[in-house]
Amino acid sequence: MAKLTKTEVKQIKHLLMAGKKTYDEIGKKYEVSSGLIGHIATDRAGKKVEVAGWKAFLATRNQWKPARKKAFSVTRSKIEKAKRALQEKRTKMKKVRDARSKRKGSAKPAAAAAAA
């Protein structure tokens, strides 16, 4: 069962085009989440409800909306750099383990000789 009727979606679209109320205010008025209002505003919900001027509103809205930046870009050089750093870390850890085992190995015979 839908939470909003077609007439309510039309009213919400008109409020969004007017630009005088926030998503929260509109959501409270219609007893829905601000996320649903956001989905209507971006045409993810309520696409089938036709409102005069809505397509033009979306087109102009998207012009001033800043483009999303990519979260990150992975290049071959970044991958190689990460591999080298990982290999260096593994080498360092191996050296630390070897040094510890040498210390432990030299301590055991001395302790055994002292006990005898």
VENFENSUL-V648411 format. One record per residue. N is the residue number from 1. RES is the residue in one letter. NEAR is the number of other ideal C-beta (glycine too) atoms within 8 Angstrom. Layout:
n:N res:RES near:NEAR
n:N res:RES near:NEAR
//
This chain:
n:1 res:M near:2
n:2 res:A near:4
n:3 res:K near:5
n:4 res:L near:11
n:5 res:T near:6
n:6 res:K near:7
n:7 res:T near:6
n:8 res:E near:9
n:9 res:V near:13
n:10 res:K near:10
n:11 res:Q near:8
n:12 res:I near:14
n:13 res:K near:13
n:14 res:H near:9
n:15 res:L near:10
n:16 res:L near:12
n:17 res:M near:10
n:18 res:A near:7
n:19 res:G near:4
n:20 res:K near:4
n:21 res:K near:7
n:22 res:T near:6
n:23 res:Y near:9
n:24 res:D near:7
n:25 res:E near:8
n:26 res:I near:14
n:27 res:G near:13
n:28 res:K near:7
n:29 res:K near:7
n:30 res:Y near:9
n:31 res:E near:5
n:32 res:V near:8
n:33 res:S near:6
n:34 res:S near:10
n:35 res:G near:6
n:36 res:L near:12
n:37 res:I near:14
n:38 res:G near:9
n:39 res:H near:10
n:40 res:I near:14
n:41 res:A near:8
n:42 res:T near:6
n:43 res:D near:8
n:44 res:R near:6
n:45 res:A near:8
n:46 res:G near:11
n:47 res:K near:6
n:48 res:K near:4
n:49 res:V near:9
n:50 res:E near:5
n:51 res:V near:9
n:52 res:A near:4
n:53 res:G near:7
n:54 res:W near:10
n:55 res:K near:6
n:56 res:A near:7
n:57 res:F near:10
n:58 res:L near:9
n:59 res:A near:8
n:60 res:T near:8
n:61 res:R near:8
n:62 res:N near:7
n:63 res:Q near:6
n:64 res:W near:5
n:65 res:K near:6
n:66 res:P near:3
n:67 res:A near:4
n:68 res:R near:4
n:69 res:K near:4
n:70 res:K near:5
n:71 res:A near:3
n:72 res:F near:4
n:73 res:S near:4
n:74 res:V near:5
n:75 res:T near:6
n:76 res:R near:5
n:77 res:S near:6
n:78 res:K near:8
n:79 res:I near:9
n:80 res:E near:8
n:81 res:K near:8
n:82 res:A near:8
n:83 res:K near:8
n:84 res:R near:8
n:85 res:A near:8
n:86 res:L near:8
n:87 res:Q near:8
n:88 res:E near:8
n:89 res:K near:8
n:90 res:R near:8
n:91 res:T near:8
n:92 res:K near:8
n:93 res:M near:8
n:94 res:K near:8
n:95 res:K near:8
n:96 res:V near:8
n:97 res:R near:8
n:98 res:D near:8
n:99 res:A near:8
n:100 res:R near:8
n:101 res:S near:8
n:102 res:K near:8
n:103 res:R near:8
n:104 res:K near:8
n:105 res:G near:8
n:106 res:S near:8
n:107 res:A near:8
n:108 res:K near:8
n:109 res:P near:8
n:110 res:A near:8
n:111 res:A near:8
n:112 res:A near:8
n:113 res:A near:7
n:114 res:A near:6
n:115 res:A near:5
n:116 res:A near:4
//
